[in-house]
Amino acid sequence: VYDTPGVTCGTADDVLVLPPNDISAVARAVEECDPAAVVIEATGSHWGTVPIDVPFLRQLRELTAKRGVLLVMDEVISGFRVHPGGVQGDVRVTPDLTTLAKILAGGLPGGCLAGRADLMEALAFDNRYGRPLSAAAGIAALEIVAGGEPCRRANDFARELRLRLNSLFSEKGADWVAYGLYSLTKILPNYSGPAPDGDDFRPYANDFWKLEAERDRKLSHAFRQALLLGGVDWMGWGGMTSAAHGEDDLERTVTAFDGAIDRLRADGLIR
Ligand SMILES: Cc1ncc(COP(=O)(O)O)c(C=O)c1O
């Protein structure tokens, strides 16, 4: 059940939201509802708050292919960012359609849907309203990304960042944990569970309800402010790294987290 401004009841009624990484739930829903398509954000929703397991993606591909249900991967955030071929290129699971939207146009307005030729043929329309500037920016960005080096750098940086942050949290005795996929990093505050034992660590064994739980708003706001005082701005409890980040940014970010924890403690907001 969800309630999002702009999503009509009709649309919502036609959509079934399922727990991630649960192939039997998908199998049951396909059996009972005979849907036209299964849509999944390839990293897991909200760029991997509950990271999707690769075996689940493979099972999803098999199940949908067998049942004649389209598999649509949303790679609006992960496309070209995590790998030149997106998550699907990295893990080699090919959906029927891929939404890439604005990630295509190198930061300018533009969009893209890609997929099986017969489906694209059916959807094709005469687009006389292209934006040459967006197309040129997109082509330039894709040429830079094509060899894979920018994605590798961003992913390596994020892995190092998560490692450094988890060491910092442990040194300071803070009950926070950093986790994530590729260049997409999440912080989970008030964490009580086993300590991370590697970068594929999943807090609470990837329990949807614990990872997607609403965060304390006052703490979330204070956390962002505290990081800003250290010169680092994150999008709430998560951040994405890019190929433009370097060693200085890593140090600055870890130092900003160190200071933020001290400030939040001084204000009595965390233990
Ligand atoms: C993962 C994901 N899917 C879809 C969308 C929607 O994209 P658009 O606003 O271009 O339709 C967004 C927007 O940020 C997104 O992050």
The ligand as an ORCA input file, in Angstrom:
! r2SCAN-3c Opt
* xyz 0 1
  C      15.213      5.016     -9.883
  C      14.323      6.044    -10.536
  N      13.384      5.648    -11.368
  C      12.577      6.538    -11.993
  C      12.693      7.889    -11.764
  C      11.781      8.825    -12.474
  O      12.453      9.441    -13.486
  P      11.718     10.590    -14.326
  O      11.428     11.683    -13.357
  O      12.741     10.975    -15.333
  O      10.515      9.963    -14.896
  C      13.660      8.348    -10.888
  C      13.833      9.778    -10.610
  O      14.753     10.224    -10.014
  C      14.509      7.402    -10.260
  O      15.457      7.809     -9.411
*
